[in-house]
Amino acid sequence: MNIIDWIGASGVFLILLAFFLNLIEQIDSKGLPYLLLNLIGALLACAASVMLDYWPFIILEAAWSLVSV
């Protein structure tokens, strides 16, 4: 794996971690930890997509970031 893969994988991991922690009721979906995990995860995934020049995922992750804010 190269650095772009690590950045993207880290972002996706944070998004999935937020979802999982919410699912097992460890964090609230309206709480700051959930929103920050989603925001940071989406920004990392978006950055990796920009480096790969993969527009569908850039749009998805940019929208995800905006919704998290």
mmCIF file as gemmi writes it, N, C-alpha and C atoms, coordinates in Angstrom:
data_model
loop_
_atom_site.group_PDB
_atom_site.id
_atom_site.type_symbol
_atom_site.label_atom_id
_atom_site.label_alt_id
_atom_site.label_comp_id
_atom_site.label_asym_id
_atom_site.label_entity_id
_atom_site.label_seq_id
_atom_site.pdbx_PDB_ins_code
_atom_site.Cartn_x
_atom_site.Cartn_y
_atom_site.Cartn_z
_atom_site.occupancy
_atom_site.B_iso_or_equiv
_atom_site.pdbx_formal_charge
_atom_site.auth_seq_id
_atom_site.auth_asym_id
_atom_site.pdbx_PDB_model_num
ATOM 1 N N . MET Axp A 1 ? 0.842 -1.188 0 1 0 ? 1 A 1
ATOM 2 C CA . MET Axp A 1 ? 0 0 0 1 0 ? 1 A 1
ATOM 3 C C . MET Axp A 1 ? 0.884 1.248 0 1 0 ? 1 A 1
ATOM 4 N N . ASN Axp A 2 ? 0.448 2.235 -0.776 1 0 ? 2 A 1
ATOM 5 C CA . ASN Axp A 2 ? 1.184 3.497 -0.794 1 0 ? 2 A 1
ATOM 6 C C . ASN Axp A 2 ? 0.503 4.499 0.141 1 0 ? 2 A 1
ATOM 7 N N . ILE Axp A 3 ? 1.048 5.696 0.226 1 0 ? 3 A 1
ATOM 8 C CA . ILE Axp A 3 ? 0.547 6.703 1.159 1 0 ? 3 A 1
ATOM 9 C C . ILE Axp A 3 ? -0.894 7.107 0.861 1 0 ? 3 A 1
ATOM 10 N N . ILE Axp A 4 ? -1.25 7.159 -0.411 1 0 ? 4 A 1
ATOM 11 C CA . ILE Axp A 4 ? -2.629 7.513 -0.773 1 0 ? 4 A 1
ATOM 12 C C . ILE Axp A 4 ? -3.598 6.449 -0.255 1 0 ? 4 A 1
ATOM 13 N N . ASP Axp A 5 ? -3.213 5.186 -0.395 1 0 ? 5 A 1
ATOM 14 C CA . ASP Axp A 5 ? -4.05 4.097 0.117 1 0 ? 5 A 1
ATOM 15 C C . ASP Axp A 5 ? -4.225 4.203 1.631 1 0 ? 5 A 1
ATOM 16 N N . TRP Axp A 6 ? -3.143 4.525 2.333 1 0 ? 6 A 1
ATOM 17 C CA . TRP Axp A 6 ? -3.21 4.646 3.793 1 0 ? 6 A 1
ATOM 18 C C . TRP Axp A 6 ? -4.112 5.805 4.216 1 0 ? 6 A 1
ATOM 19 N N . ILE Axp A 7 ? -4.023 6.913 3.511 1 0 ? 7 A 1
ATOM 20 C CA . ILE Axp A 7 ? -4.872 8.071 3.828 1 0 ? 7 A 1
ATOM 21 C C . ILE Axp A 7 ? -6.342 7.714 3.608 1 0 ? 7 A 1
ATOM 22 N N . GLY Axp A 8 ? -6.635 7.137 2.454 1 0 ? 8 A 1
ATOM 23 C CA . GLY Axp A 8 ? -8.013 6.756 2.146 1 0 ? 8 A 1
ATOM 24 C C . GLY Axp A 8 ? -8.557 5.708 3.095 1 0 ? 8 A 1
ATOM 25 N N . ALA Axp A 9 ? -7.741 4.701 3.399 1 0 ? 9 A 1
ATOM 26 C CA . ALA Axp A 9 ? -8.172 3.638 4.318 1 0 ? 9 A 1
ATOM 27 C C . ALA Axp A 9 ? -8.411 4.194 5.721 1 0 ? 9 A 1
ATOM 28 N N . SER Axp A 10 ? -7.579 5.121 6.145 1 0 ? 10 A 1
ATOM 29 C CA . SER Axp A 10 ? -7.76 5.74 7.461 1 0 ? 10 A 1
ATOM 30 C C . SER Axp A 10 ? -9.078 6.509 7.521 1 0 ? 10 A 1
ATOM 31 N N . GLY Axp A 11 ? -9.378 7.238 6.459 1 0 ? 11 A 1
ATOM 32 C CA . GLY Axp A 11 ? -10.628 7.976 6.404 1 0 ? 11 A 1
ATOM 33 C C . GLY Axp A 11 ? -11.842 7.072 6.446 1 0 ? 11 A 1
ATOM 34 N N . VAL Axp A 12 ? -11.811 6.032 5.65 1 0 ? 12 A 1
ATOM 35 C CA . VAL Axp A 12 ? -12.933 5.09 5.624 1 0 ? 12 A 1
ATOM 36 C C . VAL Axp A 12 ? -13.072 4.394 6.977 1 0 ? 12 A 1
ATOM 37 N N . PHE Axp A 13 ? -11.942 4.056 7.605 1 0 ? 13 A 1
ATOM 38 C CA . PHE Axp A 13 ? -11.98 3.435 8.928 1 0 ? 13 A 1
ATOM 39 C C . PHE Axp A 13 ? -12.676 4.34 9.943 1 0 ? 13 A 1
ATOM 40 N N . LEU Axp A 14 ? -12.353 5.632 9.932 1 0 ? 14 A 1
ATOM 41 C CA . LEU Axp A 14 ? -12.976 6.56 10.881 1 0 ? 14 A 1
ATOM 42 C C . LEU Axp A 14 ? -14.482 6.677 10.663 1 0 ? 14 A 1
ATOM 43 N N . ILE Axp A 15 ? -14.9 6.703 9.405 1 0 ? 15 A 1
ATOM 44 C CA . ILE Axp A 15 ? -16.333 6.765 9.1 1 0 ? 15 A 1
ATOM 45 C C . ILE Axp A 15 ? -17.038 5.505 9.599 1 0 ? 15 A 1
ATOM 46 N N . LEU Axp A 16 ? -16.442 4.354 9.336 1 0 ? 16 A 1
ATOM 47 C CA . LEU Axp A 16 ? -17.036 3.094 9.787 1 0 ? 16 A 1
ATOM 48 C C . LEU Axp A 16 ? -17.001 2.965 11.302 1 0 ? 16 A 1
ATOM 49 N N . LEU Axp A 17 ? -15.945 3.477 11.936 1 0 ? 17 A 1
ATOM 50 C CA . LEU Axp A 17 ? -15.859 3.458 13.394 1 0 ? 17 A 1
ATOM 51 C C . LEU Axp A 17 ? -16.989 4.282 14.003 1 0 ? 17 A 1
ATOM 52 N N . ALA Axp A 18 ? -17.246 5.453 13.443 1 0 ? 18 A 1
ATOM 53 C CA . ALA Axp A 18 ? -18.345 6.288 13.925 1 0 ? 18 A 1
ATOM 54 C C . ALA Axp A 18 ? -19.674 5.552 13.806 1 0 ? 18 A 1
ATOM 55 N N . PHE Axp A 19 ? -19.886 4.923 12.671 1 0 ? 19 A 1
ATOM 56 C CA . PHE Axp A 19 ? -21.126 4.173 12.451 1 0 ? 19 A 1
ATOM 57 C C . PHE Axp A 19 ? -21.259 3.033 13.458 1 0 ? 19 A 1
ATOM 58 N N . PHE Axp A 20 ? -20.172 2.271 13.642 1 0 ? 20 A 1
ATOM 59 C CA . PHE Axp A 20 ? -20.192 1.134 14.558 1 0 ? 20 A 1
ATOM 60 C C . PHE Axp A 20 ? -20.431 1.573 16 1 0 ? 20 A 1
ATOM 61 N N . LEU Axp A 21 ? -19.719 2.614 16.437 1 0 ? 21 A 1
ATOM 62 C CA . LEU Axp A 21 ? -19.888 3.093 17.807 1 0 ? 21 A 1
ATOM 63 C C . LEU Axp A 21 ? -21.301 3.615 18.05 1 0 ? 21 A 1
ATOM 64 N N . ASN Axp A 22 ? -21.889 4.229 17.044 1 0 ? 22 A 1
ATOM 65 C CA . ASN Axp A 22 ? -23.27 4.671 17.157 1 0 ? 22 A 1
ATOM 66 C C . ASN Axp A 22 ? -24.213 3.478 17.198 1 0 ? 22 A 1
ATOM 67 N N . LEU Axp A 23 ? -23.934 2.477 16.404 1 0 ? 23 A 1
ATOM 68 C CA . LEU Axp A 23 ? -24.776 1.285 16.335 1 0 ? 23 A 1
ATOM 69 C C . LEU Axp A 23 ? -24.822 0.554 17.672 1 0 ? 23 A 1
ATOM 70 N N . ILE Axp A 24 ? -23.684 0.492 18.369 1 0 ? 24 A 1
ATOM 71 C CA . ILE Axp A 24 ? -23.657 -0.188 19.67 1 0 ? 24 A 1
ATOM 72 C C . ILE Axp A 24 ? -23.924 0.792 20.824 1 0 ? 24 A 1
ATOM 73 N N . GLU Axp A 25 ? -24.404 1.979 20.456 1 0 ? 25 A 1
ATOM 74 C CA . GLU Axp A 25 ? -24.842 3.011 21.396 1 0 ? 25 A 1
ATOM 75 C C . GLU Axp A 25 ? -23.733 3.492 22.336 1 0 ? 25 A 1
ATOM 76 N N . GLN Axp A 26 ? -22.522 3.597 21.811 1 0 ? 26 A 1
ATOM 77 C CA . GLN Axp A 26 ? -21.412 4.152 22.581 1 0 ? 26 A 1
ATOM 78 C C . GLN Axp A 26 ? -21.263 5.654 22.355 1 0 ? 26 A 1
ATOM 79 N N . ILE Axp A 27 ? -21.733 6.126 21.206 1 0 ? 27 A 1
ATOM 80 C CA . ILE Axp A 27 ? -21.758 7.558 20.923 1 0 ? 27 A 1
ATOM 81 C C . ILE Axp A 27 ? -23.098 7.897 20.276 1 0 ? 27 A 1
ATOM 82 N N . ASP Axp A 28 ? -23.501 9.136 20.451 1 0 ? 28 A 1
ATOM 83 C CA . ASP Axp A 28 ? -24.772 9.61 19.906 1 0 ? 28 A 1
ATOM 84 C C . ASP Axp A 28 ? -24.534 10.204 18.515 1 0 ? 28 A 1
ATOM 85 N N . SER Axp A 29 ? -25.426 9.943 17.598 1 0 ? 29 A 1
ATOM 86 C CA . SER Axp A 29 ? -25.264 10.437 16.225 1 0 ? 29 A 1
ATOM 87 C C . SER Axp A 29 ? -25.333 11.958 16.127 1 0 ? 29 A 1
ATOM 88 N N . LYS Axp A 30 ? -25.805 12.612 17.162 1 0 ? 30 A 1
ATOM 89 C CA . LYS Axp A 30 ? -25.856 14.076 17.162 1 0 ? 30 A 1
ATOM 90 C C . LYS Axp A 30 ? -24.736 14.675 18.009 1 0 ? 30 A 1
ATOM 91 N N . GLY Axp A 31 ? -23.896 13.813 18.583 1 0 ? 31 A 1
ATOM 92 C CA . GLY Axp A 31 ? -22.828 14.288 19.446 1 0 ? 31 A 1
ATOM 93 C C . GLY Axp A 31 ? -21.579 14.674 18.669 1 0 ? 31 A 1
ATOM 94 N N . LEU Axp A 32 ? -20.742 15.462 19.323 1 0 ? 32 A 1
ATOM 95 C CA . LEU Axp A 32 ? -19.519 15.949 18.7 1 0 ? 32 A 1
ATOM 96 C C . LEU Axp A 32 ? -18.558 14.827 18.285 1 0 ? 32 A 1
ATOM 97 N N . PRO Axp A 33 ? -18.335 13.779 19.093 1 0 ? 33 A 1
ATOM 98 C CA . PRO Axp A 33 ? -17.42 12.712 18.664 1 0 ? 33 A 1
ATOM 99 C C . PRO Axp A 33 ? -17.85 12.056 17.343 1 0 ? 33 A 1
ATOM 100 N N . TYR Axp A 34 ? -19.13 11.793 17.22 1 0 ? 34 A 1
ATOM 101 C CA . TYR Axp A 34 ? -19.648 11.175 15.991 1 0 ? 34 A 1
ATOM 102 C C . TYR Axp A 34 ? -19.419 12.079 14.783 1 0 ? 34 A 1
ATOM 103 N N . LEU Axp A 35 ? -19.761 13.354 14.965 1 0 ? 35 A 1
ATOM 104 C CA . LEU Axp A 35 ? -19.615 14.299 13.859 1 0 ? 35 A 1
ATOM 105 C C . LEU Axp A 35 ? -18.149 14.51 13.486 1 0 ? 35 A 1
ATOM 106 N N . LEU Axp A 36 ? -17.274 14.572 14.475 1 0 ? 36 A 1
ATOM 107 C CA . LEU Axp A 36 ? -15.847 14.747 14.188 1 0 ? 36 A 1
ATOM 108 C C . LEU Axp A 36 ? -15.249 13.529 13.496 1 0 ? 36 A 1
ATOM 109 N N . LEU Axp A 37 ? -15.62 12.333 13.942 1 0 ? 37 A 1
ATOM 110 C CA . LEU Axp A 37 ? -15.138 11.122 13.272 1 0 ? 37 A 1
ATOM 111 C C . LEU Axp A 37 ? -15.57 11.12 11.809 1 0 ? 37 A 1
ATOM 112 N N . ASN Axp A 38 ? -16.824 11.48 11.575 1 0 ? 38 A 1
ATOM 113 C CA . ASN Axp A 38 ? -17.325 11.542 10.199 1 0 ? 38 A 1
ATOM 114 C C . ASN Axp A 38 ? -16.621 12.625 9.392 1 0 ? 38 A 1
ATOM 115 N N . LEU Axp A 39 ? -16.444 13.789 9.973 1 0 ? 39 A 1
ATOM 116 C CA . LEU Axp A 39 ? -15.813 14.894 9.264 1 0 ? 39 A 1
ATOM 117 C C . LEU Axp A 39 ? -14.356 14.58 8.924 1 0 ? 39 A 1
ATOM 118 N N . ILE Axp A 40 ? -13.591 14.151 9.903 1 0 ? 40 A 1
ATOM 119 C CA . ILE Axp A 40 ? -12.172 13.848 9.656 1 0 ? 40 A 1
ATOM 120 C C . ILE Axp A 40 ? -12.041 12.683 8.69 1 0 ? 40 A 1
ATOM 121 N N . GLY Axp A 41 ? -12.868 11.659 8.872 1 0 ? 41 A 1
ATOM 122 C CA . GLY Axp A 41 ? -12.837 10.516 7.968 1 0 ? 41 A 1
ATOM 123 C C . GLY Axp A 41 ? -13.161 10.904 6.534 1 0 ? 41 A 1
ATOM 124 N N . ALA Axp A 42 ? -14.189 11.711 6.364 1 0 ? 42 A 1
ATOM 125 C CA . ALA Axp A 42 ? -14.584 12.148 5.025 1 0 ? 42 A 1
ATOM 126 C C . ALA Axp A 42 ? -13.514 13.029 4.39 1 0 ? 42 A 1
ATOM 127 N N . LEU Axp A 43 ? -12.894 13.901 5.19 1 0 ? 43 A 1
ATOM 128 C CA . LEU Axp A 43 ? -11.836 14.753 4.645 1 0 ? 43 A 1
ATOM 129 C C . LEU Axp A 43 ? -10.63 13.93 4.2 1 0 ? 43 A 1
ATOM 130 N N . LEU Axp A 44 ? -10.267 12.926 4.989 1 0 ? 44 A 1
ATOM 131 C CA . LEU Axp A 44 ? -9.14 12.064 4.598 1 0 ? 44 A 1
ATOM 132 C C . LEU Axp A 44 ? -9.468 11.273 3.329 1 0 ? 44 A 1
ATOM 133 N N . ALA Axp A 45 ? -10.666 10.697 3.29 1 0 ? 45 A 1
ATOM 134 C CA . ALA Axp A 45 ? -11.07 9.937 2.107 1 0 ? 45 A 1
ATOM 135 C C . ALA Axp A 45 ? -11.154 10.843 0.878 1 0 ? 45 A 1
ATOM 136 N N . CYS Axp A 46 ? -11.63 12.053 1.068 1 0 ? 46 A 1
ATOM 137 C CA . CYS Axp A 46 ? -11.718 13.008 -0.033 1 0 ? 46 A 1
ATOM 138 C C . CYS Axp A 46 ? -10.322 13.392 -0.517 1 0 ? 46 A 1
ATOM 139 N N . ALA Axp A 47 ? -9.405 13.626 0.423 1 0 ? 47 A 1
ATOM 140 C CA . ALA Axp A 47 ? -8.032 13.975 0.049 1 0 ? 47 A 1
ATOM 141 C C . ALA Axp A 47 ? -7.396 12.862 -0.774 1 0 ? 47 A 1
ATOM 142 N N . ALA Axp A 48 ? -7.602 11.615 -0.361 1 0 ? 48 A 1
ATOM 143 C CA . ALA Axp A 48 ? -7.061 10.491 -1.122 1 0 ? 48 A 1
ATOM 144 C C . ALA Axp A 48 ? -7.68 10.428 -2.512 1 0 ? 48 A 1
ATOM 145 N N . SER Axp A 49 ? -8.97 10.712 -2.601 1 0 ? 49 A 1
ATOM 146 C CA . SER Axp A 49 ? -9.657 10.698 -3.897 1 0 ? 49 A 1
ATOM 147 C C . SER Axp A 49 ? -9.143 11.806 -4.804 1 0 ? 49 A 1
ATOM 148 N N . VAL Axp A 50 ? -8.846 12.964 -4.226 1 0 ? 50 A 1
ATOM 149 C CA . VAL Axp A 50 ? -8.279 14.062 -5.01 1 0 ? 50 A 1
ATOM 150 C C . VAL Axp A 50 ? -6.914 13.639 -5.565 1 0 ? 50 A 1
ATOM 151 N N . MET Axp A 51 ? -6.103 12.997 -4.721 1 0 ? 51 A 1
ATOM 152 C CA . MET Axp A 51 ? -4.786 12.539 -5.174 1 0 ? 51 A 1
ATOM 153 C C . MET Axp A 51 ? -4.884 11.496 -6.277 1 0 ? 51 A 1
ATOM 154 N N . LEU Axp A 52 ? -5.968 10.724 -6.249 1 0 ? 52 A 1
ATOM 155 C CA . LEU Axp A 52 ? -6.198 9.713 -7.286 1 0 ? 52 A 1
ATOM 156 C C . LEU Axp A 52 ? -6.955 10.279 -8.483 1 0 ? 52 A 1
ATOM 157 N N . ASP Axp A 53 ? -7.461 11.505 -8.341 1 0 ? 53 A 1
ATOM 158 C CA . ASP Axp A 53 ? -8.277 12.151 -9.373 1 0 ? 53 A 1
ATOM 159 C C . ASP Axp A 53 ? -9.502 11.304 -9.709 1 0 ? 53 A 1
ATOM 160 N N . TYR Axp A 54 ? -10.194 10.847 -8.657 1 0 ? 54 A 1
ATOM 161 C CA . TYR Axp A 54 ? -11.384 10.013 -8.803 1 0 ? 54 A 1
ATOM 162 C C . TYR Axp A 54 ? -12.612 10.827 -8.388 1 0 ? 54 A 1
ATOM 163 N N . TRP Axp A 55 ? -13.235 11.471 -9.372 1 0 ? 55 A 1
ATOM 164 C CA . TRP Axp A 55 ? -14.285 12.447 -9.135 1 0 ? 55 A 1
ATOM 165 C C . TRP Axp A 55 ? -15.538 11.926 -8.441 1 0 ? 55 A 1
ATOM 166 N N . PRO Axp A 56 ? -16.03 10.737 -8.746 1 0 ? 56 A 1
ATOM 167 C CA . PRO Axp A 56 ? -17.248 10.306 -8.038 1 0 ? 56 A 1
ATOM 168 C C . PRO Axp A 56 ? -17.06 10.269 -6.519 1 0 ? 56 A 1
ATOM 169 N N . PHE Axp A 57 ? -15.911 9.794 -6.062 1 0 ? 57 A 1
ATOM 170 C CA . PHE Axp A 57 ? -15.665 9.715 -4.631 1 0 ? 57 A 1
ATOM 171 C C . PHE Axp A 57 ? -15.319 11.079 -4.049 1 0 ? 57 A 1
ATOM 172 N N . ILE Axp A 58 ? -14.715 11.941 -4.835 1 0 ? 58 A 1
ATOM 173 C CA . ILE Axp A 58 ? -14.452 13.315 -4.379 1 0 ? 58 A 1
ATOM 174 C C . ILE Axp A 58 ? -15.773 14 -4.048 1 0 ? 58 A 1
ATOM 175 N N . ILE Axp A 59 ? -16.743 13.868 -4.947 1 0 ? 59 A 1
ATOM 176 C CA . ILE Axp A 59 ? -18.056 14.494 -4.743 1 0 ? 59 A 1
ATOM 177 C C . ILE Axp A 59 ? -18.756 13.897 -3.525 1 0 ? 59 A 1
ATOM 178 N N . LEU Axp A 60 ? -18.726 12.569 -3.415 1 0 ? 60 A 1
ATOM 179 C CA . LEU Axp A 60 ? -19.365 11.897 -2.278 1 0 ? 60 A 1
ATOM 180 C C . LEU Axp A 60 ? -18.756 12.351 -0.957 1 0 ? 60 A 1
ATOM 181 N N . GLU Axp A 61 ? -17.441 12.331 -0.858 1 0 ? 61 A 1
ATOM 182 C CA . GLU Axp A 61 ? -16.788 12.665 0.404 1 0 ? 61 A 1
ATOM 183 C C . GLU Axp A 61 ? -16.855 14.157 0.715 1 0 ? 61 A 1
ATOM 184 N N . ALA Axp A 62 ? -16.855 14.996 -0.296 1 0 ? 62 A 1
ATOM 185 C CA . ALA Axp A 62 ? -17.033 16.432 -0.063 1 0 ? 62 A 1
ATOM 186 C C . ALA Axp A 62 ? -18.43 16.694 0.507 1 0 ? 62 A 1
ATOM 187 N N . ALA Axp A 63 ? -19.427 16.037 -0.053 1 0 ? 63 A 1
ATOM 188 C CA . ALA Axp A 63 ? -20.8 16.179 0.451 1 0 ? 63 A 1
ATOM 189 C C . ALA Axp A 63 ? -20.897 15.64 1.883 1 0 ? 63 A 1
ATOM 190 N N . TRP Axp A 64 ? -20.251 14.513 2.14 1 0 ? 64 A 1
ATOM 191 C CA . TRP Axp A 64 ? -20.259 13.907 3.478 1 0 ? 64 A 1
ATOM 192 C C . TRP Axp A 64 ? -19.624 14.882 4.48 1 0 ? 64 A 1
ATOM 193 N N . SER Axp A 65 ? -18.551 15.525 4.084 1 0 ? 65 A 1
ATOM 194 C CA . SER Axp A 65 ? -17.876 16.505 4.95 1 0 ? 65 A 1
ATOM 195 C C . SER Axp A 65 ? -18.793 17.681 5.256 1 0 ? 65 A 1
ATOM 196 N N . LEU Axp A 66 ? -19.458 18.185 4.235 1 0 ? 66 A 1
ATOM 197 C CA . LEU Axp A 66 ? -20.367 19.321 4.43 1 0 ? 66 A 1
ATOM 198 C C . LEU Axp A 66 ? -21.515 18.966 5.352 1 0 ? 66 A 1
ATOM 199 N N . VAL Axp A 67 ? -22.065 17.778 5.195 1 0 ? 67 A 1
ATOM 200 C CA . VAL Axp A 67 ? -23.173 17.356 6.05 1 0 ? 67 A 1
ATOM 201 C C . VAL Axp A 67 ? -22.7 17.192 7.496 1 0 ? 67 A 1
ATOM 202 N N . SER Axp A 68 ? -21.474 16.724 7.679 1 0 ? 68 A 1
ATOM 203 C CA . SER Axp A 68 ? -20.924 16.548 9.034 1 0 ? 68 A 1
ATOM 204 C C . SER Axp A 68 ? -20.727 17.882 9.742 1 0 ? 68 A 1
ATOM 205 N N . VAL Axp A 69 ? -20.403 18.913 8.952 1 0 ? 69 A 1
ATOM 206 C CA . VAL Axp A 69 ? -20.211 20.244 9.541 1 0 ? 69 A 1
ATOM 207 C C . VAL Axp A 69 ? -21.558 20.779 9.973 1 0 ? 69 A 1
